[in-house]
C-alpha cells in the first residue's frame, strides 16, 4: 500500500501543504520538507514551477516566476530529492503542469519519482482520457497515485467517472476560480461540500483552493477528509521565512 | 494508401497535434462548446444571421485584387485577397462575428478576449458593441503601452481593457489571464479566442469562421482566371488564423501549393525570433498540443517580432500538422525584409499593409515563380495600426 493510501486510512482531518520548489530560494526544498514533517503535516505537495500556470492565482504565479529565475528545473528538483526518503516519511506528491513533464519524458519522470520515493502526481492540465489512454500503466508501474480534480461545475456523471479511476483522494477545488487564499467561505461552498459528501464516493475528498487559516480549514474539512493550503503558506514564507513554518502549521489545527 | 486528412478528427486532433489539455476547471466550459458548436454552425438560421452581418456590417465579400505592377515586377500573376478592407481593418472580425452570434445562441452574457497588438481586441469590442454584450479584453501591460490607439478604440467601443501584469506582460500572458477569467466565470461567459489556437474545439471553430476567405477566392478566381485553383496561396502565420482561413478550402486540393510565412524577427538563430516551426518543439500551450517555443526544461519562452501579431510562441495545431506532413511549405522573413516589403507594396500598389501581412508580401524577393503562376496572397490587415512602427523604422 502506498504512503498516501495508508495516510488516508488514519481517519482524521488531513492537512496538506503545497509549496513551490525553488521558492524563496533553490536551497529551501529539503529544509521546508523537514520542517513541515516536524510540524506534523499529513501530506506535502511539491510544486514544479512553470512559466504559464493557468490554474494559479498571483501568489503561486509569482513564486513560480521567482523559482524559475532562481534556476529551478525538473532535473534540479530530482537531484535535491535524491535522498529525501532517508530524511522524512510523510507522503509526497509532485504537482505541476504537463509541459515540463512532457519535455522531461513522462516515462523518465515517473521512474525518477519512483526512485525518489514520490507517492503521487497532480497534473491539472493532463486530461483524464489522455491519462487513461497513454499514461495509466506508467503511473501504476512506478507506484504513483494520480490525483484528479473536481470543481463546483463538475457534473455527477463525471465525478463518478473520476472516482472510478482514482486511487488515492479526489482533489476537490473549493470554488470557481484560480488558486489563492481566502479569509472565509461562502454558503455555496458549504453546500457544494455537502452535495459531494452525500454522493458517498469511494475515494475520500481533500479540498484545495482558498484555504488559508483555522476557520477555512475547519469549514473545508467538516464534510471532507482534509484540506490543502498553498498560497497562504507561500505568503507566510515570503513574510516570515522558513522559521515561520511551525507556528503557521500549529495555527491551522 | 489512406489519404491524409488535414481536418480535425473526432477526438479533436490534427494528426498528433491538438486536443484539450486544460485544467478540470475549464472542462465544463470547453465541453459545452464542443458539444454544441457544430450543431449551431450547421443551423441555417445561424448561417443566415452570420452571413448577413458579414455582408452588411463587415463588408464581405472582400475583393480579390490583381496587383498588376507587383505582378510585372516579380513575374507572376499576383492576387491580393483584401481582408484589410474588412470593417476594423483585418480578417479578425470574420471570427468575432461568428463567435458573438454563437455566444448568443449559448445564452452567454459576458465576453472575454485576449489581444496582442489590439486587432482581435478591437474586433471583439466591436461585435460586443453591436450585440450589446459586456466585453472584457486582456492585454499585456507592455502591449497596452505600445498600442495606445487600439486601447483607445476598445474603450470607445465600450470594452474594459484589463492589463496582464504576469509573466512577460504580452500576448501569451494576456491569454493566460483570459483563461483564468474563464475559470472564475464558468457559467455566463464566452471566451472569444482570436486565433486557431487553444483547446479543441477552438482551432476548428476559428478556422471554420475564417474559411470564408478561401470560399470567396474560389468563386472570384473562377471569374477572373477561369479556375478556382491558384498555383500558390501565401499567408503569414502567428497563431495562424488568416492562414487557416485562406488555406481551408484548398487543403485537399494538392495541386494548390500552400506557403506559410513566419516572423524570423532579427534572424532565426538570433535569439529574437518567432519562427515557431523552426524553433519550436512539441509541447502544450494554452490547452493545445502543438509546436511551442520553449526551454529544454519545458518553460515557454518569449518570442520576438517587430510585428505584435506574429510574436506568439506557438502555432495552431492545424498548422503544426500541415508543417509536419509538409502539406504547407513554411518560410520565414526577418523584420527588415518585412518592413521593406511593406513600403514597397505601399508605393507600388497604394496599399499600406499591416506589418504581419508585409511578411507574406516579402517572399517575392526570394521565391521564384513562373510567369503564369497564379499566386494569391492574403492581405490580412491594413497598416494604420503600424504607422508608428513604420515612422520610426523609416524616419518618415
HADDOCK unambig.tbl for C-alpha pairs under 7 A between the chains (distance, minus, plus):
assign (segid A and resid 50 and name CA) (segid B and resid 299 and name CA) 6.11 0.50 0.50
assign (segid A and resid 51 and name CA) (segid B and resid 299 and name CA) 5.34 0.50 0.50
assign (segid A and resid 51 and name CA) (segid B and resid 300 and name CA) 6.05 0.50 0.50
assign (segid A and resid 54 and name CA) (segid B and resid 176 and name CA) 5.77 0.50 0.50
assign (segid A and resid 54 and name CA) (segid B and resid 179 and name CA) 6.86 0.50 0.50
assign (segid A and resid 54 and name CA) (segid B and resid 180 and name CA) 6.21 0.50 0.50
assign (segid A and resid 55 and name CA) (segid B and resid 23 and name CA) 6.85 0.50 0.50
assign (segid A and resid 55 and name CA) (segid B and resid 180 and name CA) 6.51 0.50 0.50
assign (segid A and resid 73 and name CA) (segid B and resid 297 and name CA) 6.37 0.50 0.50
assign (segid A and resid 74 and name CA) (segid B and resid 297 and name CA) 6.82 0.50 0.50
assign (segid A and resid 99 and name CA) (segid B and resid 283 and name CA) 5.77 0.50 0.50
assign (segid A and resid 99 and name CA) (segid B and resid 284 and name CA) 5.39 0.50 0.50
assign (segid A and resid 99 and name CA) (segid B and resid 298 and name CA) 5.71 0.50 0.50
assign (segid A and resid 100 and name CA) (segid B and resid 297 and name CA) 5.75 0.50 0.50
assign (segid A and resid 100 and name CA) (segid B and resid 298 and name CA) 4.13 0.50 0.50
assign (segid A and resid 100 and name CA) (segid B and resid 299 and name CA) 6.57 0.50 0.50
assign (segid A and resid 103 and name CA) (segid B and resid 297 and name CA) 6.41 0.50 0.50
assign (segid A and resid 103 and name CA) (segid B and resid 298 and name CA) 5.52 0.50 0.50
assign (segid A and resid 104 and name CA) (segid B and resid 297 and name CA) 6.91 0.50 0.50
assign (segid A and resid 124 and name CA) (segid B and resid 23 and name CA) 4.85 0.50 0.50
assign (segid A and resid 124 and name CA) (segid B and resid 24 and name CA) 6.79 0.50 0.50
assign (segid A and resid 125 and name CA) (segid B and resid 21 and name CA) 5.12 0.50 0.50
assign (segid A and resid 125 and name CA) (segid B and resid 22 and name CA) 4.51 0.50 0.50
assign (segid A and resid 125 and name CA) (segid B and resid 23 and name CA) 4.28 0.50 0.50
assign (segid A and resid 126 and name CA) (segid B and resid 21 and name CA) 5.77 0.50 0.50
assign (segid A and resid 126 and name CA) (segid B and resid 22 and name CA) 6.93 0.50 0.50
assign (segid A and resid 127 and name CA) (segid B and resid 21 and name CA) 5.88 0.50 0.50
assign (segid A and resid 127 and name CA) (segid B and resid 22 and name CA) 6.72 0.50 0.50
assign (segid A and resid 149 and name CA) (segid B and resid 24 and name CA) 6.10 0.50 0.50
assign (segid A and resid 150 and name CA) (segid B and resid 24 and name CA) 6.55 0.50 0.50
assign (segid A and resid 151 and name CA) (segid B and resid 25 and name CA) 6.10 0.50 0.50
assign (segid A and resid 153 and name CA) (segid B and resid 28 and name CA) 6.67 0.50 0.50
assign (segid A and resid 154 and name CA) (segid B and resid 28 and name CA) 6.77 0.50 0.50
assign (segid A and resid 176 and name CA) (segid B and resid 183 and name CA) 6.22 0.50 0.50
assign (segid A and resid 176 and name CA) (segid B and resid 184 and name CA) 4.82 0.50 0.50
assign (segid A and resid 176 and name CA) (segid B and resid 185 and name CA) 6.86 0.50 0.50
assign (segid A and resid 177 and name CA) (segid B and resid 183 and name CA) 5.36 0.50 0.50
assign (segid A and resid 177 and name CA) (segid B and resid 184 and name CA) 3.94 0.50 0.50
assign (segid A and resid 178 and name CA) (segid B and resid 180 and name CA) 6.57 0.50 0.50
assign (segid A and resid 178 and name CA) (segid B and resid 183 and name CA) 6.83 0.50 0.50
assign (segid A and resid 178 and name CA) (segid B and resid 184 and name CA) 6.79 0.50 0.50
